[in-house]
């Protein structure tokens, strides 16, 4: 896909996420919007190797969403690519549904359970070490939330990855500067965050996490790296990206829009292309 196509795809998927969450009456929409361009660049822009018809293809790159509460983006992408039927999004979080509120390995395309924060990097490092020891060429990519970098397990995994020279491991840090209830720097300061990762033995590349041009550049370079260090892509993002009243707000983590807020969110998400599908049901805006 070219950049305009990727941008359109990101918009379509944001609408699907909003629709799924409103129908379910639950879901973490702003954390999902935060890493949307990262996910689209990985799955549609050539950042990952995979086969939707063979979710367990041995040669696939392993992707782990460590910030599991942002799962709606992953679900929308996997459904769109054909890992499972799109109709499953309509049943998000229903009893017995395939798609729960956090990723689970019974979902085709999901490599690890990630409901509990702070574990994704450790699992990813273990997979990367196993690949190296078995002379496998696939890489491991994980998306971390910045709030979960307040977990000690993240830094244990960071040390482990550096010690074992896991240059087949790529961590993308979704640096939106917000946790569940407050700004990260007010809750438990992380800065200087880039310097910390470098001190732990990682190569660090800083980008705009909503720029497909920058995302394409950095993911394209992954296959040509000569460094023996694991790679941290420091992606500066905006929580709630795409809907102005959600963007960068401490009030929007679990909260869902209602009434006029839904109409305004749809207006903003379809502004670039009014014919964008799928539309959000008007029953979800005003009630049946």
N, C-alpha and C positions, 0 to 999 in steps of 0.2 A: 504494500500500500504506500502511496505517496502521502505527504504531510496533510493535505486537505482531506484525504480519505480517512486518515487516522483521527483527525480532529472531528470529523463527522461521526466516526464510530464511537469516540469517547462521549459525544453528546447523546447518541442513541442509547448507549449503555447506562448513562446517568438517568435517563428517563425510565428505563427498565427497572433500575434499582429503586427509584422513587415509587414506581407503581407497585413493586413487590412489597416494599416496606409498608406502604399505606394500606395495602390489602391485608397484610398480616397484622397491622397495628403495632409493629415492633421492628427493630433493626437499627443498626448504626449507620445512618446515611452519610453524615459529614466525614467520618473516618474512611468510608469507602470512596467518597469523592476525592479525598486527599491524594490517593495513590492511583487514580484512574489512568492518567497519562503514562505512568510507569508500567501498569499492567498492559495497556494497549500496545505500548512500544515493545514489550517483551513478547506478547503472544501474536501480534499482528505485524510487527515491524522487523521480525527476524531475530529477536533477542534470544529466543529459545527454540530448541529442536523438540518436536513432539509429533504424535500421530493420534488425532481424535478417535480414529477407528481402532487403535491399539493403545489404550491408555497405559498399559504396562510394557510397552515396547522397551526392550533392554537398552537401546541406544539413545533414549530420550534424555534431555537435560532434566534434572530434578528441580522443581520449583516448590518452595515452602513459604506460605504466608504466615510469618511469625506473629504479626498483629492480626490475630484471627478475627477480632471483632469487625474488621474491615472486609469481611468475607463476601458481602454482596457484590463487590466488584469482581472477585474471582468467580462467583457463581454465574454472573451475567456473561462473563467472557467464555467460560467453559460451555455454557448452554448455547451461546451464539456459534461456537466453533463445532458443536455437534458431539461433545463428550456425553451429553445426556439431553433429553427433549426439553425444549424451551418451556413447555407447559409446567415443568417442575417449579419454575420461578413463581407461578401463580399460587403455589402451595407452600411457599417459604414459611417455615416455623409452625406449620400445622401439625397436629398429632400424627405421627407415623410418616411424615414427609421425608423425602430424601435429603432436603436442605434444611439443616438446623441453624441455630444462631451463631455457631462457630464451625469451622471446617472439620470434617470427619473423613476417615479413610474409606468409608463405604461409598463415598461420592467419586465417580470416575474423574480422574485428573487431579485428585487431592492426594498428596504424598504423606501428610502427617496431620495428626490432630493438633490444633493450636488454639484451644480455648483459653489455656492458662498462659499468660504472657511470660516472656523471658526464656522460653525453651527452644524456639525455632532455630536460633543460631547454633545451639549445641547439637541439635539433630542434624542440621545442615553440615556442620563440621565433621560429624561422624560419617555421614554419607560421602563427603568429599575425601576423607581419609580412606574409606573403603574403596572408592573408585581408584585412587592412586595405587593402593596396594594390589589391586586386581588388574592394573594396567588398562583401566577403562578411560575412554576419551570424553565421556559426558561431563558436564559441569553442574554445579549446584548453585542456584540463585535463591536468595531469601530476601523478603521485604520485612524490615524491622520498623516498628513505631519508635519515635524518639522517647515517648513516655516509658516504654519498656526498658530503655537503656538505664533506667534507675534501678533495674534488677541486677543483683550481683552475678546471677547465672550468665548474663550476657557477657560480662567481662571475663568470666572464667572461660567461656567458649572462645572469646577473642584471643586470649592468651594461648589456648590449645591450638587454634588454627594457625597462629603465627609460628608457634614452636614446631609444628609439623609442616611448615612451608606449603600450606594448602592454597596454591595459586589457581586451583580449579574451583575455588569458592568465591562467590560474589555476593556481598551483602549490600542491599539498597536501603539506605536510611531515609525514611519518610519524615523529614524534619519540618513538621508543621508548628512546632513550639507549643503544642497543647496536649495535655493529658485528658482524663475523663472529666475532671472537675476544675482544673485551673491551668494556667500557663506553666510549662515545665520549670522555668527559671524561678517561679514563685513557690512551687511545690518542693522541688529538690534540684538545685541548679546543676546543669549538665556542662555548661561552658567552662573552658574552651573545648568543645566537643571534637572538632577536627583534630586538635592537638592530642587529645586523649587517644583516639584511634591510632594515630601515627605512633604514639609512644608505646602502644600495645603491639606494634610491629606490622601494621597494615599500610598498604598503599591507599591513599585517599584522593578521590577526584570529586570536586564540588561542581554541581550543576543546578540549573533551574529544572525542578522536577515536573514542570508542566510544559516544557519546551520539547517538542518532538525532535527538533533539530539537534538539540544537545543530547537527548536520550539516545537517538540513533547513533550519534558519534561515539558515545561512550560504550554502548553495547556492541557496536561494530568493532571497536578496538579490543574487546575482551579476547577474541580469538587470536590476536596477534601479540599478546603480552609476553614479555621475556622475564618479567619479575618473578621471583620465587615467593613473593608475599601474597596473602589474600587481599582482595580488592574491596574497599568500601566506597560506594557511590553515595556521596553526601548530597541528597536531593532536597533542595529547598522547596517546600510546598506550602499550600494554604488549605487548612482544614475547611471542608465545606465548599471547595472550589467549584464555581459555576453558578452558585446561588448567593447573591450578595449578602443577604441577611444572615446566612449561615457562616460566611467566610470569617475565619479567625476569631470566632466568638466562643467564650467559655460556656455559653448557654446551650450550645448545640453539640451534643455527643449522643445521648439516647433519644433526645426529643424529636418528634416528628411534626412537620407543618400541618396546619389545619385551615380549612376554609379558604379565605383570601390568600393566605400564605402559600397554599398549594397552587392556586392560580398564578401567583406571581412567580413561583419557582418554575412552573411549566413555561411561562412567558419567557423567562430568562434562558432556560435551557433550549428553547426552540427558536430563540431570536435569530440565530444565524441561518436557520432553515425551518420555516414554519410548517413544512410538509413532513418534518421528521417523525418517524414512527418508532415504537408504538405510542399512541397517546395515553395519558393517564385517564382512567375512567372518571367521568363527572360524578358518579356516585361516590367516589373516594374523596371528591372535593366537597360536595354539599350533603352527602348522605343519601341513602336510597329514597 
